[in-house]
């Protein structure tokens, strides 16, 4: 990780270089929608963006950051997701079973099943 603050990085750096110079965390919001947080900043909430990936081609499509929105440019958030998905550390399209298990809240409901379990047929509502 770079010792320079993000604001002091060179203007000519590529998105790939900027992505490598900063620290990111990822969360799959929904299949193909990756929430990217730039942890190189003090206020993380101001540096969270969503990168979308095409489910057919697996190509990066867009990012909600100002750099991509206003310039339609390949940004550092997209580069970070590309690196994470290419090396297998991020599953952008979890299977339905994986997604449903993550959403399961049955433990806190006693004998009552959560909605994802009922909807998928894994559990039935009690009579």
C-alpha positions as CSV (number, residue, x, y, z in Angstrom):
1,X,0.0,0.0,0.0
2,X,1.2,3.5,-0.9
3,X,2.3,5.8,1.9
4,X,1.0,8.7,0.0
5,X,-2.5,9.9,0.9
6,X,-5.0,9.3,-2.0
7,X,-5.0,13.1,-2.8
8,X,-1.3,13.1,-3.4
9,X,-1.2,10.3,-6.0
10,X,0.2,11.3,-9.4
11,X,-2.3,12.6,-11.9
12,X,-1.0,10.3,-14.7
13,X,-1.6,7.1,-12.8
14,X,-3.9,4.5,-14.3
15,X,-6.9,3.2,-12.5
16,X,-5.0,-0.1,-12.0
17,X,-2.1,1.7,-10.3
18,X,-4.5,3.7,-8.1
19,X,-6.3,0.5,-7.1
20,X,-3.0,-1.1,-6.1
21,X,-2.0,2.0,-4.1
22,X,-5.1,2.0,-1.9
23,X,-6.9,-0.5,0.4
24,X,-10.4,-1.7,-0.6
25,X,-12.9,-4.0,1.0
26,X,-15.8,-5.7,-0.9
27,X,-19.3,-6.9,-0.2
28,X,-21.6,-8.6,-2.7
29,X,-24.9,-6.6,-2.4
30,X,-26.6,-8.8,-5.0
31,X,-25.3,-11.0,-7.7
32,X,-23.2,-8.8,-9.9
33,X,-23.4,-5.8,-7.7
34,X,-20.2,-5.3,-5.6
35,X,-20.1,-2.7,-2.9
36,X,-16.5,-1.3,-2.8
37,X,-15.3,0.7,0.2
38,X,-12.0,2.6,-0.2
39,X,-10.5,2.1,3.3
40,X,-7.6,4.5,2.5
41,X,-9.9,7.4,3.7
42,X,-10.8,8.4,7.2
43,X,-14.6,8.7,6.5
44,X,-15.4,5.4,4.9
45,X,-19.1,6.2,4.3
46,X,-18.1,8.9,1.8
47,X,-16.0,6.4,-0.2
48,X,-18.4,3.5,-0.8
49,X,-19.5,2.8,-4.4
50,X,-21.2,0.0,-6.3
51,X,-19.6,-1.7,-9.2
52,X,-21.8,-3.7,-11.5
53,X,-20.7,-6.8,-13.5
54,X,-22.5,-8.2,-16.5
55,X,-23.8,-11.7,-15.6
56,X,-23.4,-13.0,-19.1
57,X,-20.0,-11.7,-20.1
58,X,-18.6,-11.1,-16.6
59,X,-17.4,-7.8,-17.9
60,X,-17.3,-4.7,-15.6
61,X,-20.1,-2.4,-16.6
62,X,-20.3,0.6,-14.3
63,X,-19.4,2.2,-11.0
64,X,-21.4,4.8,-9.0
65,X,-18.3,6.9,-8.2
66,X,-18.0,10.4,-9.7
67,X,-15.1,9.5,-11.9
68,X,-17.0,6.9,-13.8
69,X,-20.4,8.6,-13.7
70,X,-19.1,12.0,-15.0
71,X,-16.3,10.7,-17.3
72,X,-17.5,7.2,-18.2
73,X,-14.0,6.2,-17.3
74,X,-12.6,2.9,-16.0
75,X,-12.0,3.8,-12.4
76,X,-9.9,2.5,-9.5
77,X,-13.0,0.8,-7.9
78,X,-13.6,-1.2,-11.1
79,X,-9.9,-2.1,-11.3
80,X,-10.0,-3.3,-7.6
81,X,-13.0,-5.5,-8.3
82,X,-11.4,-6.8,-11.5
83,X,-8.3,-7.9,-9.5
84,X,-10.4,-9.4,-6.8
85,X,-12.6,-11.4,-9.1
86,X,-9.8,-12.5,-11.4
87,X,-7.7,-14.0,-8.6
88,X,-10.8,-15.8,-7.2
89,X,-10.9,-13.9,-3.9
90,X,-14.4,-12.5,-4.7
91,X,-17.4,-14.4,-5.9
92,X,-19.5,-11.8,-7.7
93,X,-22.2,-14.3,-8.6
94,X,-22.8,-16.5,-5.6
95,X,-25.1,-19.5,-6.2
96,X,-28.7,-19.2,-5.0
97,X,-27.9,-21.6,-2.2
98,X,-25.0,-19.4,-1.0
99,X,-27.0,-16.2,-1.2
100,X,-30.0,-17.7,0.6
101,X,-27.8,-19.1,3.5
102,X,-26.3,-15.7,4.0
103,X,-29.8,-14.1,4.2
104,X,-31.1,-16.8,6.6
105,X,-32.3,-15.4,9.9
106,X,-34.0,-18.5,11.3
107,X,-31.8,-18.7,14.4
108,X,-33.2,-15.6,15.9
109,X,-36.8,-16.6,15.2
110,X,-37.2,-19.7,17.4
111,X,-39.3,-22.3,15.6
112,X,-40.5,-19.8,13.0
113,X,-38.6,-19.9,9.7
114,X,-37.3,-16.7,8.0
115,X,-38.8,-15.6,4.7
116,X,-35.8,-16.6,2.4
117,X,-36.1,-20.2,3.8
118,X,-39.9,-20.3,3.2
119,X,-39.6,-18.7,-0.3
120,X,-37.0,-21.2,-1.4
121,X,-38.9,-24.2,0.1
122,X,-36.1,-25.0,2.5
123,X,-38.5,-24.7,5.4
124,X,-42.3,-24.4,5.7
125,X,-44.4,-22.1,7.8
126,X,-45.8,-23.7,10.9
127,X,-49.6,-24.4,11.0
